[in-house]
Amino acid sequence: MHKKLLKKYYFIEKFSKSNIDLQDKNTTIIYRNYNKEYNIREIINLKNYCKKKGFKFLISNNIKLSIKLDLDGAYIPSFNNDYLHLGYSFKKTFILLGSAHNLKEFRTKEKQNVSEIFLSSIFKKNNNYLGINKFKLISNFTNNKIIALGGVTEENLKLIKLTKAIGFAGISYFR
């Protein structure tokens, strides 16, 4: 029987070679820093290290900087409802990802022309908790590729394969 290989997306907040080295080549690194301004030198070092190791590298919530630094793409968080990037010109291989917690945010991400939508939270019981059934239901309302986010562990990874998700994202899973 054919095994479904899931894409992996690892959110990091600081450059750590040891954590990045633990990942396989099917992992995309997403650098997010919501607390302060981006450190350009750190992003360039991270970009070069990811390129050397064969990982795709994106930054969160700053599409203009991602284009300027010639990164592989950008990630638009659920709270970002901006459409300014629709006027930007991207290289053909530029990846634009977004996240959503409900159907309204889902539609916003579709209008922002993201290629894949992180839908959360599939397992983590927080304010955005969907559970597997609601996750599957919302996933049916789009043709976009879906990425599972929130509370993914080695134990519940098999449940993701029962959905239409093509991958999963997280922080603690990858450490």
C-alpha positions in Angstrom: 0.0 0.0 0.0 1.2 3.5 -0.8 2.2 5.7 2.1 1.1 9.3 2.1 4.3 11.5 2.6 3.4 14.6 4.5 5.1 17.9 4.0 6.6 19.4 7.2 6.7 23.1 8.2 8.9 24.0 11.2 8.3 27.4 12.9 11.4 28.8 14.5 12.0 32.1 16.4 15.8 32.0 16.5 18.6 30.6 14.4 19.7 27.3 15.9 21.9 25.1 13.7 21.4 22.1 16.0 17.5 22.1 15.7 17.7 22.7 11.9 20.2 19.9 11.5 17.7 17.4 13.0 15.1 18.0 10.2 14.7 15.9 7.0 14.8 17.4 3.5 11.0 17.4 3.4 10.9 20.2 6.0 10.3 23.9 5.2 11.7 26.3 7.8 9.5 29.3 8.6 11.1 32.1 10.7 8.7 34.1 12.7 9.4 37.0 15.0 6.4 38.9 16.3 8.1 40.5 19.3 10.6 42.8 17.6 11.9 43.9 14.3 13.6 41.4 12.1 17.4 41.1 12.4 18.4 41.2 8.7 21.8 39.7 9.4 20.2 36.7 11.2 17.8 36.2 8.4 20.6 36.2 5.8 22.6 33.8 7.8 19.6 31.5 8.2 18.8 31.8 4.5 22.3 30.8 3.6 22.4 27.9 6.1 19.0 26.6 4.9 20.2 26.8 1.2 23.4 24.9 2.1 21.3 22.2 3.9 18.7 22.0 1.1 15.7 23.4 3.1 13.2 25.9 1.8 13.2 29.1 3.9 10.3 31.5 4.5 9.7 34.4 6.9 6.5 35.3 8.5 4.4 38.4 8.1 6.9 40.4 5.9 6.4 39.6 2.2 8.3 42.7 1.1 11.4 41.7 3.1 11.1 38.1 1.8 11.1 39.4 -1.8 14.0 41.8 -1.1 16.2 39.1 0.5 15.3 36.6 -2.3 13.8 34.0 0.1 11.8 31.0 -1.0 8.6 32.7 0.1 6.5 34.1 2.9 3.9 33.1 5.5 0.9 35.3 6.2 -0.5 34.7 9.7 -4.2 34.6 10.4 -4.3 38.1 11.9 -2.8 39.6 8.7 -5.8 40.7 6.5 -3.6 42.9 4.2 -3.9 42.7 0.4 -0.9 45.0 -0.6 1.2 42.1 -1.7 -1.2 41.4 -4.5 0.5 44.3 -6.3 4.0 42.9 -5.9 5.8 40.8 -8.5 7.1 37.5 -7.4 9.5 35.0 -9.0 7.7 31.9 -10.3 9.0 29.7 -7.5 7.9 32.1 -4.7 5.8 30.3 -2.1 3.0 32.2 -0.3 1.4 30.4 2.7 -1.2 31.5 5.1 -3.0 30.4 8.2 -6.7 30.4 9.3 -8.7 29.3 12.3 -12.2 29.5 10.9 -14.1 29.8 7.6 -14.0 33.6 7.5 -10.2 33.7 7.9 -10.0 30.8 5.4 -11.8 33.0 2.7 -9.4 35.9 3.5 -6.4 33.7 2.8 -7.9 32.5 -0.5 -8.3 36.2 -1.5 -4.7 36.8 -0.5 -3.8 34.1 -3.1 -1.9 31.8 -0.8 -1.1 28.4 -2.3 -1.5 26.5 1.0 -3.5 27.2 4.1 -2.5 26.2 7.6 -5.7 25.3 9.4 -5.6 25.3 13.2 -5.9 23.9 15.7 -6.4 20.3 14.8 -5.3 18.7 18.1 -4.2 21.5 20.5 -7.2 22.4 22.8 -7.0 26.2 22.8 -9.3 29.0 21.7 -8.9 27.9 18.1 -9.5 24.2 18.7 -11.3 22.4 15.8 -10.7 18.8 16.4 -10.4 16.3 13.5 -14.1 16.4 12.4 -14.5 20.1 12.2 -11.0 20.3 10.6 -12.2 17.8 7.9 -15.4 19.7 7.4 -13.7 23.1 6.9 -11.1 21.5 4.6 -13.9 20.6 2.2 -14.8 24.2 1.5 -11.7 24.9 -0.6 -9.6 23.6 -3.4 -6.5 25.0 -1.7 -3.9 22.6 -0.2 -4.4 22.3 3.6 -1.7 22.0 6.2 -2.6 20.7 9.7 -1.4 23.0 12.6 -1.7 22.7 16.3 -0.7 20.0 18.8 0.7 17.5 16.3 2.6 14.7 17.9 4.1 11.4 16.7 1.1 9.6 18.2 -1.6 11.6 16.3 0.3 11.9 13.1 -1.6 9.0 11.6 -4.9 10.9 12.1 -3.7 13.6 9.8 -3.3 11.1 7.1 -7.1 10.5 7.4 -7.8 14.1 6.4 -7.1 15.9 3.1 -4.1 17.7 4.6 -0.9 17.4 2.6 1.3 18.2 5.6 1.6 19.6 9.1 3.3 22.4 10.9 4.5 23.0 14.4 7.2 23.9 16.8 7.4 21.4 19.6 7.1 18.4 17.2 10.4 19.3 15.6 12.5 19.7 18.7 
